[in-house]
Amino acid sequence: MKALITNELFSDFIECRYRGYLKILGASEPKSHLLEVSARPSEGYHSQAREYLLRAYRDAGKRGVH
């Protein structure tokens, strides 16, 4: 069986050889509660940053600055 080595697969293998092996076999790992919890603040930050940048861009356009 030949498997395409993707960046994700290689990264998983570097972190944990067993995880890379399981991914090649097609096994899926359950989502960690820690990953879900840590992703929430990141999503909020990205949303706030996007709003800030859009607001700054609109304000600059109103002043005629580019």
PAMARMAR-430169 format. One record per residue (C-alpha): x, y, z; residue in three letters. Coordinates in steps of 0.05 Angstrom, whole numbers, always signed. Last residue first. Example, Ala and Ser with C-alpha at 12.3 -4.5 7.8 and 13.67 -1.06 7.14 Angstrom:
@u=+273; v=-21; w=+143; rest=SER
@u=+246; v=-90; w=+156; rest=ALA
This chain:
@u=-82; v=+1096; w=+23; rest=HIS
@u=-106; v=+1159; w=+59; rest=VAL
@u=-169; v=+1192; w=+33; rest=GLY
@u=-196; v=+1206; w=+103; rest=ARG
@u=-256; v=+1162; w=+91; rest=LYS
@u=-211; v=+1108; w=+62; rest=GLY
@u=-167; v=+1109; w=+125; rest=ALA
@u=-230; v=+1099; w=+168; rest=ASP
@u=-252; v=+1040; w=+125; rest=ARG
@u=-183; v=+1008; w=+131; rest=TYR
@u=-181; v=+1019; w=+206; rest=ALA
@u=-250; v=+989; w=+214; rest=ARG
@u=-232; v=+929; w=+172; rest=LEU
@u=-168; v=+919; w=+212; rest=LEU
@u=-204; v=+923; w=+279; rest=TYR
@u=-259; v=+876; w=+256; rest=GLU
@u=-208; v=+825; w=+232; rest=ARG
@u=-169; v=+830; w=+297; rest=ALA
@u=-232; v=+820; w=+338; rest=GLN
@u=-252; v=+758; w=+298; rest=SER
@u=-181; v=+730; w=+301; rest=HIS
@u=-179; v=+740; w=+376; rest=TYR
@u=-247; v=+707; w=+386; rest=GLY
@u=-226; v=+647; w=+344; rest=GLU
@u=-161; v=+641; w=+384; rest=SER
@u=-199; v=+644; w=+450; rest=PRO
@u=-243; v=+586; w=+427; rest=ARG
@u=-187; v=+542; w=+399; rest=ALA
@u=-158; v=+528; w=+468; rest=SER
@u=-223; v=+497; w=+493; rest=VAL
@u=-232; v=+453; w=+432; rest=GLU
@u=-159; v=+430; w=+433; rest=LEU
@u=-164; v=+415; w=+508; rest=LEU
@u=-227; v=+374; w=+497; rest=HIS
@u=-187; v=+331; w=+450; rest=SER
@u=-219; v=+310; w=+385; rest=LYS
@u=-219; v=+235; w=+376; rest=PRO
@u=-166; v=+205; w=+331; rest=GLU
@u=-183; v=+176; w=+264; rest=SER
@u=-153; v=+111; w=+238; rest=ALA
@u=-138; v=+110; w=+164; rest=GLY
@u=-79; v=+62; w=+167; rest=LEU
@u=-32; v=+119; w=+147; rest=ILE
@u=-63; v=+160; w=+203; rest=LYS
@u=-48; v=+104; w=+253; rest=LEU
@u=+25; v=+102; w=+232; rest=TYR
@u=+32; v=+177; w=+238; rest=GLY
@u=+1; v=+174; w=+308; rest=ARG
@u=+49; v=+118; w=+327; rest=TYR
@u=+109; v=+158; w=+304; rest=ARG
@u=+90; v=+217; w=+349; rest=CYS
@u=+109; v=+290; w=+339; rest=GLU
@u=+151; v=+276; w=+276; rest=ILE
@u=+98; v=+228; w=+250; rest=PHE
@u=+43; v=+280; w=+261; rest=ASP
@u=+84; v=+332; w=+223; rest=SER
@u=+96; v=+283; w=+166; rest=PHE
@u=+22; v=+266; w=+161; rest=LEU
@u=+2; v=+340; w=+162; rest=GLU
@u=+54; v=+358; w=+110; rest=ASN
@u=+27; v=+302; w=+66; rest=THR
@u=+60; v=+236; w=+51; rest=ILE
@u=+18; v=+201; w=-2; rest=LEU
@u=+8; v=+129; w=+17; rest=ALA
@u=+29; v=+67; w=-21; rest=LYS
@u=+0; v=+0; w=+0; rest=MET
